[in-house]
């Protein structure tokens, strides 16, 4: 049996997902490139294509604490 999560439906979901990894080794601060105009850019390694480093841009909405 294969388990697959449903796709992300909102940018807040993506941000919540990424937020879980910013305090772990998966997405280190050194991989974050910039956050501007509601977009976050970070680098990642594409292991399918000869471990090439790529940049991904995602739309996100800042979460307010409290």
N, CA, C and O atoms as CSV, one atom per row, in Angstrom:
chain,resi,resn,atom,element,x,y,z
A,1,UNK,N,N,0.844,-1.183,0.000
A,1,UNK,CA,C,0.000,0.000,0.000
A,1,UNK,C,C,0.889,1.245,0.000
A,1,UNK,O,O,1.893,1.301,0.709
A,2,UNK,N,N,0.518,2.215,-0.782
A,2,UNK,CA,C,1.257,3.470,-0.873
A,2,UNK,C,C,0.444,4.577,-0.229
A,2,UNK,O,O,-0.752,4.712,-0.488
A,3,UNK,N,N,1.103,5.374,0.617
A,3,UNK,CA,C,0.444,6.518,1.248
A,3,UNK,C,C,0.908,7.788,0.555
A,3,UNK,O,O,2.111,8.006,0.405
A,4,UNK,N,N,-0.010,8.613,0.138
A,4,UNK,CA,C,0.321,9.892,-0.494
A,4,UNK,C,C,-0.540,10.978,0.130
A,4,UNK,O,O,-1.752,10.820,0.282
A,5,UNK,N,N,0.098,12.075,0.487
A,5,UNK,CA,C,-0.640,13.204,1.042
A,5,UNK,C,C,-1.335,13.958,-0.086
A,5,UNK,O,O,-0.845,13.962,-1.216
A,6,UNK,N,N,-2.473,14.597,0.203
A,6,UNK,CA,C,-3.123,15.413,-0.832
A,6,UNK,C,C,-2.251,16.629,-1.160
A,6,UNK,O,O,-1.458,17.051,-0.319
A,7,UNK,N,N,-2.379,17.200,-2.360
A,7,UNK,CA,C,-1.568,18.363,-2.736
A,7,UNK,C,C,-1.937,19.589,-1.899
A,7,UNK,O,O,-3.029,19.680,-1.337
A,8,UNK,N,N,-0.999,20.520,-1.837
A,8,UNK,CA,C,-1.250,21.760,-1.107
A,8,UNK,C,C,-2.313,22.576,-1.830
A,8,UNK,O,O,-2.281,22.703,-3.054
A,9,UNK,N,N,-3.245,23.123,-1.075
A,9,UNK,CA,C,-4.323,23.885,-1.690
A,9,UNK,C,C,-4.213,25.390,-1.463
A,9,UNK,O,O,-4.894,26.164,-2.135
A,10,UNK,N,N,-3.370,25.814,-0.530
A,10,UNK,CA,C,-3.228,27.244,-0.238
A,10,UNK,C,C,-1.765,27.549,0.069
A,10,UNK,O,O,-1.004,26.668,0.468
A,11,UNK,N,N,-1.389,28.797,-0.122
A,11,UNK,CA,C,-0.010,29.184,0.186
A,11,UNK,C,C,0.256,29.070,1.689
A,11,UNK,O,O,1.390,28.801,2.087
A,12,UNK,N,N,-0.762,29.268,2.528
A,12,UNK,CA,C,-0.581,29.133,3.975
A,12,UNK,C,C,-0.207,27.697,4.330
A,12,UNK,O,O,0.565,27.468,5.261
A,13,UNK,N,N,-0.743,26.743,3.602
A,13,UNK,CA,C,-0.408,25.345,3.832
A,13,UNK,C,C,1.058,25.095,3.494
A,13,UNK,O,O,1.753,24.379,4.215
A,14,UNK,N,N,1.520,25.679,2.408
A,14,UNK,CA,C,2.920,25.531,2.012
A,14,UNK,C,C,3.818,26.145,3.069
A,14,UNK,O,O,4.826,25.548,3.448
A,15,UNK,N,N,3.469,27.320,3.546
A,15,UNK,CA,C,4.277,27.989,4.560
A,15,UNK,C,C,4.308,27.169,5.843
A,15,UNK,O,O,5.360,27.032,6.467
A,16,UNK,N,N,3.175,26.630,6.234
A,16,UNK,CA,C,3.118,25.800,7.438
A,16,UNK,C,C,4.015,24.574,7.277
A,16,UNK,O,O,4.736,24.195,8.200
A,17,UNK,N,N,3.964,23.964,6.107
A,17,UNK,CA,C,4.794,22.792,5.820
A,17,UNK,C,C,6.274,23.154,5.886
A,17,UNK,O,O,7.056,22.455,6.530
A,18,UNK,N,N,6.661,24.246,5.223
A,18,UNK,CA,C,8.063,24.655,5.231
A,18,UNK,C,C,8.520,25.064,6.625
A,18,UNK,O,O,9.671,24.839,7.001
A,19,UNK,N,N,7.617,25.664,7.386
A,19,UNK,CA,C,7.948,26.101,8.736
A,19,UNK,C,C,8.400,24.969,9.631
A,19,UNK,O,O,9.209,25.173,10.536
A,20,UNK,N,N,7.887,23.784,9.388
A,20,UNK,CA,C,8.285,22.618,10.169
A,20,UNK,C,C,9.742,22.264,9.935
A,20,UNK,O,O,10.374,21.648,10.793
A,21,UNK,N,N,10.280,22.640,8.798
A,21,UNK,CA,C,11.638,22.255,8.440
A,21,UNK,C,C,12.679,23.345,8.675
A,21,UNK,O,O,13.874,23.056,8.627
A,22,UNK,N,N,12.272,24.570,8.924
A,22,UNK,CA,C,13.260,25.628,9.088
A,22,UNK,C,C,14.037,25.489,10.388
A,22,UNK,O,O,15.123,26.059,10.503
A,23,UNK,N,N,13.529,24.760,11.364
A,23,UNK,CA,C,14.225,24.543,12.621
A,23,UNK,C,C,14.913,23.178,12.634
A,23,UNK,O,O,15.434,22.756,13.667
A,24,UNK,N,N,14.917,22.513,11.531
A,24,UNK,CA,C,15.594,21.225,11.394
A,24,UNK,C,C,16.662,21.359,10.327
A,24,UNK,O,O,16.906,22.457,9.825
A,25,UNK,N,N,17.289,20.273,9.982
A,25,UNK,CA,C,18.369,20.297,9.011
A,25,UNK,C,C,17.853,20.397,7.578
A,25,UNK,O,O,18.598,20.836,6.702
A,26,UNK,N,N,16.619,20.010,7.310
A,26,UNK,CA,C,16.111,19.950,5.938
A,26,UNK,C,C,16.205,21.270,5.201
A,26,UNK,O,O,16.651,21.292,4.054
A,27,UNK,N,N,15.804,22.365,5.813
A,27,UNK,CA,C,15.931,23.683,5.184
A,27,UNK,C,C,16.676,24.589,6.161
A,27,UNK,O,O,16.087,25.169,7.073
A,28,UNK,N,N,17.953,24.691,5.950
A,28,UNK,CA,C,18.777,25.539,6.816
A,28,UNK,C,C,18.647,26.993,6.383
A,28,UNK,O,O,18.262,27.280,5.250
A,29,UNK,N,N,18.965,27.892,7.279
A,29,UNK,CA,C,18.920,29.320,6.954
A,29,UNK,C,C,19.791,29.642,5.748
A,29,UNK,O,O,19.487,30.558,4.985
A,30,UNK,N,N,20.866,28.894,5.578
A,30,UNK,CA,C,21.765,29.148,4.447
A,30,UNK,C,C,21.101,28.846,3.103
A,30,UNK,O,O,21.559,29.339,2.073
A,31,UNK,N,N,20.034,28.048,3.093
A,31,UNK,CA,C,19.336,27.723,1.846
A,31,UNK,C,C,18.283,28.773,1.486
A,31,UNK,O,O,17.848,28.843,0.336
A,32,UNK,N,N,17.872,29.587,2.457
A,32,UNK,CA,C,16.888,30.639,2.188
A,32,UNK,C,C,17.589,31.784,1.469
A,32,UNK,O,O,18.617,32.281,1.929
A,33,UNK,N,N,17.029,32.196,0.341
A,33,UNK,CA,C,17.662,33.226,-0.486
A,33,UNK,C,C,17.055,34.594,-0.211
A,33,UNK,O,O,17.777,35.542,0.101
A,34,UNK,N,N,15.730,34.705,-0.324
A,34,UNK,CA,C,15.099,35.994,-0.048
A,34,UNK,C,C,13.604,35.823,0.173
A,34,UNK,O,O,12.988,34.841,-0.241
A,35,UNK,N,N,13.052,36.822,0.845
A,35,UNK,CA,C,11.607,36.922,1.013
A,35,UNK,C,C,11.234,38.338,0.623
A,35,UNK,O,O,11.664,39.299,1.262
A,36,UNK,N,N,10.425,38.469,-0.437
A,36,UNK,CA,C,10.046,39.797,-0.911
A,36,UNK,C,C,8.668,39.716,-1.560
A,36,UNK,O,O,8.383,38.784,-2.311
A,37,UNK,N,N,7.827,40.684,-1.270
A,37,UNK,CA,C,6.502,40.814,-1.885
A,37,UNK,C,C,5.675,39.528,-1.773
A,37,UNK,O,O,4.976,39.146,-2.712
A,38,UNK,N,N,5.763,38.869,-0.618
A,38,UNK,CA,C,4.966,37.663,-0.394
A,38,UNK,C,C,5.502,36.413,-1.061
A,38,UNK,O,O,4.818,35.390,-1.111
A,39,UNK,N,N,6.730,36.486,-1.578
A,39,UNK,CA,C,7.348,35.320,-2.209
A,39,UNK,C,C,8.618,34.940,-1.453
A,39,UNK,O,O,9.405,35.807,-1.073
A,40,UNK,N,N,8.810,33.664,-1.242
A,40,UNK,CA,C,10.026,33.180,-0.602
A,40,UNK,C,C,10.798,32.341,-1.614
A,40,UNK,O,O,10.222,31.504,-2.308
A,41,UNK,N,N,12.118,32.576,-1.690
A,41,UNK,CA,C,12.986,31.835,-2.616
A,41,UNK,C,C,14.008,31.068,-1.799
A,41,UNK,O,O,14.591,31.601,-0.855
A,42,UNK,N,N,14.223,29.806,-2.168
A,42,UNK,CA,C,15.218,28.991,-1.496
A,42,UNK,C,C,15.828,28.019,-2.490
A,42,UNK,O,O,15.228,27.703,-3.517
A,43,UNK,N,N,17.029,27.548,-2.174
A,43,UNK,CA,C,17.694,26.600,-3.071
A,43,UNK,C,C,17.450,25.175,-2.579
A,43,UNK,O,O,17.240,24.925,-1.392
A,44,UNK,N,N,17.487,24.256,-3.538
A,44,UNK,CA,C,17.299,22.836,-3.243
A,44,UNK,C,C,18.063,22.019,-4.262
A,44,UNK,O,O,18.404,22.517,-5.335
A,45,UNK,N,N,18.332,20.780,-3.936
A,45,UNK,CA,C,19.091,19.908,-4.835
A,45,UNK,C,C,18.140,18.936,-5.522
A,45,UNK,O,O,17.354,18.246,-4.873
A,46,UNK,N,N,18.228,18.898,-6.819
A,46,UNK,CA,C,17.408,17.997,-7.622
A,46,UNK,C,C,18.199,16.717,-7.877
A,46,UNK,O,O,19.056,16.671,-8.758
A,47,UNK,N,N,17.907,15.695,-7.109
A,47,UNK,CA,C,18.655,14.448,-7.199
A,47,UNK,C,C,18.273,13.620,-8.425
A,47,UNK,O,O,18.986,12.679,-8.775
A,48,UNK,N,N,17.174,13.949,-9.073
A,48,UNK,CA,C,16.792,13.235,-10.289
A,48,UNK,C,C,17.675,13.609,-11.468
A,48,UNK,O,O,17.894,12.803,-12.372
A,49,UNK,N,N,18.178,14.830,-11.452
A,49,UNK,CA,C,18.968,15.325,-12.570
A,49,UNK,C,C,20.374,15.681,-12.113
A,49,UNK,O,O,20.746,16.854,-12.091
A,50,UNK,N,N,21.147,14.681,-11.752
A,50,UNK,CA,C,22.574,14.823,-11.456
A,50,UNK,C,C,22.853,15.781,-10.305
A,50,UNK,O,O,23.842,16.514,-10.330
A,51,UNK,N,N,21.999,15.778,-9.315
A,51,UNK,CA,C,22.169,16.579,-8.097
A,51,UNK,C,C,22.420,18.058,-8.412
A,51,UNK,O,O,23.289,18.694,-7.816
A,52,UNK,N,N,21.662,18.576,-9.335
A,52,UNK,CA,C,21.788,19.997,-9.687
A,52,UNK,C,C,21.115,20.862,-8.631
A,52,UNK,O,O,20.045,20.524,-8.125
A,53,UNK,N,N,21.750,21.974,-8.306
A,53,UNK,CA,C,21.168,22.924,-7.372
A,53,UNK,C,C,20.190,23.811,-8.139
A,53,UNK,O,O,20.513,24.338,-9.203
A,54,UNK,N,N,18.992,23.966,-7.582
A,54,UNK,CA,C,17.955,24.787,-8.227
A,54,UNK,C,C,17.363,25.750,-7.213
A,54,UNK,O,O,17.557,25.599,-6.006
A,55,UNK,N,N,16.645,26.734,-7.711
A,55,UNK,CA,C,15.965,27.709,-6.853
A,55,UNK,C,C,14.468,27.550,-7.048
A,55,UNK,O,O,13.979,27.476,-8.176
A,56,UNK,N,N,13.745,27.499,-5.932
A,56,UNK,CA,C,12.288,27.412,-5.980
A,56,UNK,C,C,11.716,28.681,-5.362
A,56,UNK,O,O,12.227,29.177,-4.358
A,57,UNK,N,N,10.660,29.199,-5.963
A,57,UNK,CA,C,9.952,30.370,-5.446
A,57,UNK,C,C,8.536,29.957,-5.103
A,57,UNK,O,O,7.830,29.381,-5.930
A,58,UNK,N,N,8.121,30.257,-3.869
A,58,UNK,CA,C,6.770,29.930,-3.428
A,58,UNK,C,C,6.068,31.172,-2.908
A,58,UNK,O,O,6.686,32.037,-2.288
A,59,UNK,N,N,4.800,31.249,-3.163
A,59,UNK,CA,C,3.954,32.311,-2.625
A,59,UNK,C,C,3.653,31.967,-1.181
A,59,UNK,O,O,3.324,30.820,-0.878
A,60,UNK,N,N,3.759,32.929,-0.289
A,60,UNK,CA,C,3.432,32.651,1.116
A,60,UNK,C,C,2.842,33.891,1.769
A,60,UNK,O,O,3.011,35.022,1.312
A,61,UNK,N,N,2.148,33.620,2.850
A,61,UNK,CA,C,1.531,34.676,3.642
A,61,UNK,C,C,2.116,34.591,5.035
A,61,UNK,O,O,2.051,33.528,5.652
A,62,UNK,N,N,2.686,35.671,5.558
A,62,UNK,CA,C,3.276,35.624,6.909
A,62,UNK,C,C,2.228,35.251,7.966
A,62,UNK,O,O,1.083,35.701,7.912
A,63,UNK,N,N,2.641,34.431,8.913
A,63,UNK,CA,C,1.759,34.024,10.002
A,63,UNK,C,C,2.081,34.889,11.197
A,63,UNK,O,O,3.242,35.027,11.583
A,64,UNK,N,N,1.053,35.470,11.781
A,64,UNK,CA,C,1.260,36.323,12.961
A,64,UNK,C,C,1.234,35.470,14.216
A,64,UNK,O,O,0.346,34.637,14.402
A,65,UNK,N,N,2.218,35.689,15.072
A,65,UNK,CA,C,2.289,34.938,16.333
A,65,UNK,C,C,1.210,35.452,17.279
A,65,UNK,O,O,0.847,36.628,17.270
A,66,UNK,N,N,0.723,34.543,18.079
A,66,UNK,CA,C,-0.230,34.946,19.127
A,66,UNK,C,C,-1.574,34.614,18.764
A,66,UNK,O,O,-2.503,34.881,19.526
